């Protein structure tokens, strides 16, 4: 489904207001969030929510060694894919959302995470993605 301009502008306005409330007005961070707010569709935000719910705990831990994170990520991703969180009939549609989310720096594709199938490529939530999603949730709660 297409996200209308009004929805995107409301998302943008809420993110800016929330940035002011959090006293987080660093130009680079705010610019990136504003760009994401207007470029992402509602479907992208739904996919980001699913990734956030699946991977938030990974970002809360301090990882001393990249291989530890990689091994844990692969377990989390396998659980996510096999949980049915992604409708198998919609896997082709997820590709567009993955691309948009990655283009604004919220997620990153992880090569060869052991999943096969179009739309099942592994994507890791990045700290900026976590922050952006949490800002949207703070807005939704208010």
C-alpha positions as CSV (number, residue, x, y, z in Angstrom):
1,X,0.0,0.0,0.0
2,X,1.1,3.5,-0.7
3,X,1.9,5.8,2.2
4,X,0.3,9.2,1.6
5,X,2.1,12.5,1.9
6,X,0.1,13.5,5.0
7,X,1.2,10.4,6.9
8,X,4.9,11.0,6.0
9,X,4.7,14.7,7.0
10,X,3.1,13.8,10.4
11,X,5.8,11.3,11.0
12,X,8.4,14.0,10.2
13,X,6.8,16.6,12.4
14,X,6.6,14.1,15.3
15,X,10.3,13.1,14.9
16,X,11.3,16.8,15.0
17,X,9.2,17.5,18.0
18,X,10.6,14.5,19.7
19,X,14.1,15.5,18.9
20,X,13.4,18.9,20.6
21,X,11.9,17.1,23.6
22,X,14.9,14.8,23.9
23,X,17.3,17.7,23.3
24,X,18.8,15.7,20.4
25,X,19.2,18.2,17.7
26,X,22.5,17.2,16.3
27,X,22.2,18.3,12.6
28,X,23.5,15.0,11.2
29,X,21.3,12.8,13.3
30,X,18.3,15.0,12.8
31,X,18.9,15.2,9.0
32,X,19.1,11.4,8.7
33,X,15.9,10.9,10.7
34,X,14.0,13.5,8.7
35,X,15.1,11.9,5.5
36,X,14.0,8.5,6.7
37,X,10.7,9.9,8.0
38,X,9.7,11.1,4.5
39,X,11.3,8.3,2.4
40,X,10.0,5.3,4.3
41,X,6.6,3.8,3.7
42,X,4.3,2.4,6.3
43,X,5.3,-1.1,5.1
44,X,8.9,-0.2,5.7
45,X,8.1,0.9,9.3
46,X,6.2,-2.4,9.9
47,X,9.3,-4.4,8.7
48,X,11.6,-2.2,10.9
49,X,9.3,-3.0,13.9
50,X,9.7,-6.7,13.2
51,X,13.5,-6.4,13.0
52,X,13.6,-4.3,16.1
53,X,11.5,-6.7,18.1
54,X,13.7,-9.6,17.0
55,X,17.1,-7.9,17.4
56,X,16.8,-5.2,20.0
57,X,18.5,-7.4,22.7
58,X,21.5,-7.8,20.5
59,X,22.1,-4.1,20.4
60,X,21.8,-3.8,24.2
61,X,24.8,-6.0,24.8
62,X,28.4,-4.9,24.6
63,X,30.2,-7.2,22.1
64,X,34.0,-7.4,22.6
65,X,34.5,-9.7,19.7
66,X,32.7,-9.5,16.3
67,X,32.5,-13.3,16.0
68,X,30.4,-13.5,19.2
69,X,28.0,-11.0,17.7
70,X,27.9,-12.8,14.4
71,X,27.2,-16.2,15.9
72,X,24.4,-14.7,18.1
73,X,23.0,-12.8,15.2
74,X,22.8,-15.9,13.0
75,X,20.8,-17.7,15.8
76,X,18.4,-14.7,16.2
77,X,17.9,-14.4,12.4
78,X,17.2,-18.2,12.1
79,X,14.6,-17.9,14.9
80,X,13.1,-14.8,13.2
81,X,12.8,-16.4,9.8
82,X,11.3,-19.7,11.2
83,X,8.9,-17.9,13.5
84,X,6.7,-16.9,10.6
85,X,7.3,-13.2,11.3
86,X,7.7,-12.7,7.5
87,X,4.8,-13.9,5.4
88,X,6.5,-16.3,2.9
89,X,4.2,-15.1,0.1
90,X,5.3,-11.5,0.7
91,X,9.1,-12.2,0.5
92,X,9.5,-10.4,-2.8
93,X,7.7,-7.3,-1.4
94,X,10.2,-7.2,1.5
95,X,13.1,-6.6,-0.8
96,X,11.9,-3.0,-1.5
97,X,11.5,-2.3,2.2
98,X,14.9,-3.8,3.0
99,X,16.5,-1.6,0.3
100,X,14.8,1.6,1.6
101,X,15.7,0.8,5.2
102,X,19.3,0.1,4.2
103,X,19.6,3.2,2.1
104,X,18.8,5.4,5.1
105,X,21.2,3.6,7.3
106,X,18.8,1.8,9.6
107,X,19.7,-1.8,8.7
108,X,22.6,-3.7,7.1
109,X,22.5,-6.8,5.0
110,X,24.7,-9.6,6.5
111,X,26.2,-11.8,3.7
112,X,25.7,-15.6,3.9
113,X,23.7,-16.0,7.1
114,X,22.5,-19.4,6.0
115,X,19.0,-18.6,4.9
116,X,17.9,-19.3,1.4
117,X,15.1,-17.8,-0.6
118,X,14.3,-14.5,-2.2
119,X,13.5,-11.9,0.5
120,X,15.0,-14.1,3.3
121,X,18.5,-12.5,3.1
122,X,19.6,-11.6,6.6
123,X,19.5,-8.0,7.7
124,X,20.8,-6.6,11.0
125,X,19.3,-3.7,12.8
126,X,21.8,-0.9,13.3
127,X,22.0,1.5,16.3
128,X,20.5,4.3,14.1
129,X,17.6,2.0,13.2
130,X,17.0,1.2,16.9
131,X,17.0,4.9,17.7
132,X,14.7,5.8,14.9
133,X,12.2,3.1,15.7
134,X,12.3,4.0,19.4
135,X,11.6,7.6,18.5
136,X,8.6,6.5,16.5
137,X,7.3,4.5,19.5
138,X,7.8,7.5,21.9
139,X,5.7,9.5,19.5
140,X,3.0,6.8,19.3
141,X,2.8,6.6,23.1
142,X,2.3,10.3,23.6
